[in-house]
């Protein structure tokens, strides 16, 4: 599901199917997912674009909280893969900016920020710093999760790490992404990989 075809009703139905055999991210049990509310979410740095995202409720934690008084979290916002928690910059824009900056095209950080529709280079530096922090861990993790894609020793230079990550992404076979162009396909694969990485607290969010 990409940013242009996103529909919150379709996403809600997808979540209902997903949680039929996937443990709840709040209580760890498998149970029927319940939609708690629909929430407006700004997805542009200048707040010019808004999507509706979904907040689900875990009745198991809610009941336990009422019975015991324990302060358990019982609602959580579920985001589609192209969004990052606590960020107004969509992931595809961050990918494009990172690729432009790290692929040897002599792009400066201010130009990379503008690709993300941000006015300040500091906005780009925020995500770039997080990428630098996790790049080696990403490579090690992705090579383990996708053992069919064998990588050589991780390089030291950050541009080389980006190149290795793109090589891993190219090797991913992810359903409907196969018919996409190279640029669109890599971006969607990046979203897919980032969703997995975020689950292990290695995402580009805070």
N, C-alpha and C positions, 0 to 999 in steps of 0.2 A: 504494500500500500504506500504510494508516494504522496507527496504533499499536495499535488494538484487533484488527485483522485480521492483524497481522504473524505470519508463521510462518517460522522460519529455514530450513526445508527448501524452502519455496516461494521464499524469497529466494535461496537457493543455486542453484536451477534458473534463476532470472532472471539471476543473475550469469553463469552458464554461457552463456546465450543472448547476453547483452550483450557479452561479450568475444569472441564469434565474429567480430565485425567492428569492435571498438573496441580501439585500442592499449592495451596494459598500462600502468598508471599508474606502474610501476616501471622498466621497460626501454624503453617506447615502441614495442614490437613487438606484432604481433597473434599471439597463440598461445592454446592451450587453457588455460582457467583451472583451477587445482588448489586444492581446499580444503585448507588446512593444519591448521586446528583450529576448533572451536566454542568460543566464549568467553562466560562470563557477564558481563553488563553491567548495572550499576545505572542505572536511569533515573528515579530519584526522589531528591530531596534528602535524605530520611531513610532511603535505602537499602531502602525497603519493597517496591520492585518491581524485578524482574530479568528481562531478556530475554537470549536467546542471539544473539550476533552472530557474524559469520564472518570468519575471517582466511585470506587466500589466499596462495599461495606462487608466486613467479616463478622457475621453474627456470632460465631464461636467466641471470638475475643470480646465482642460487645457484651454477651451474656456473662462471660467470666469476669469482666470488669465490674458489671452490676452486682454480681454475687460476692466477689471478694474485695472489691474496692481497689484492686491492683490497676495501676494506670497503664493499661495495655492499649496500643494503637489499634484501632478497629476500622479506620477508613484509610484509603490510599488512592492517589491519582495514578491512573494507568495512562502512559503516554505512547503514542505510535512511535515507531523507530526513528522517524526523522526529527524528533524533538528531544532535547536534553533537559533534565530537571533543573529548575531555577535559571533557565536561559531563554532569552528572547530571540536568539540566533538559531535558525534551523540547521540541523547537522549537515545537509547537503551544501549549504553556503560555507560552513567551516571546512568541509572537505575540499571544496574548490579553492578556497583561499590558501589552505595548507599545501595543496598540490602545486599551486602557482608559485608559492614561496620556496618550496623545498625541491622543486624539480629542475633547478639550475637555470631559470629564466630571468635571473637578475631582477626579480621583483622585490621591492622594498616593503617593509612592514606596513607603511601607510597605504600602499596600493593593495596589499592583502586585506587590510581592514575594509577598504572600500568595496572589495568583492563581497564581503559579508554585510554590506550596506551599513557599515559603522563608520563614523567620522574620525574616530581616534585610533591611532596605532595601538594604544594600550588595550583596546578590545581584542585585537588579534593576538597581542602578546599574552593575554590571559590564557587562551586556548593553546597557543603554541607552547607556553611554559608547561601546561598540563601534559601535552603530548611528549615533550622532552622528558618529563618525569617518568612517564609510563612506557615509552617506546620499546625499551629492552624487555620489559615484562610482557608487553603485547606480543612481541615476536616469540618469546619462549612459550607463552600460553597458547597462542594460535597454532604453533607448530605441534603442540601436544594434543590440542583438540582436533586438529585436522592432520593426523599423522601421514596421510597420503601425499601431503605437500611437504616435501623434505627441503629444509633450508640449510645452508651452510652456516658456519659460525657467524654470530651476530656481529655486524660491523660497528665501529666506534662512532664514525661520523653520522650526525643526525640525518643528513640528506640520504645517506646510504641506508639507514634504517627505514626511512619512508619508502625507498625503492624496494626494499625487501618486503615490507608490508603490502605494497601494491602487487608484488609478485604472488604473495599468498592469496590476496583477494582475487586475482585473475584465475587462480586454480580452484576457487570455490564453485561448486555446482549447486546453485540455489534456485530450483524450480523455475518460476516464470521469468527470472532474470536472464535466462540464456539467450533470449532473442533481442536483448537490448544492445545499443551501441556500446563501444568500449568505455566511453566516458560515463554514460548513464549506468551501465552495468557495474562499473567499479564503484561508483557512488552508492548504489543500492547495496552492493556487497559490503561496503564500508558500514552502512547503517546496520546491516545484519550482524556483522562482527562486533560492532560497538554495543549493540544490545546485549550480546553475550558477555562482553567485557564489563559492561556496567553492572551486570548481575554479580560480578566478582569484585566490585568496588574499584574498577580500573577505568571508569568512563571519563569523559571530558567535563562532566559536571562537578560541582563543589563537593 
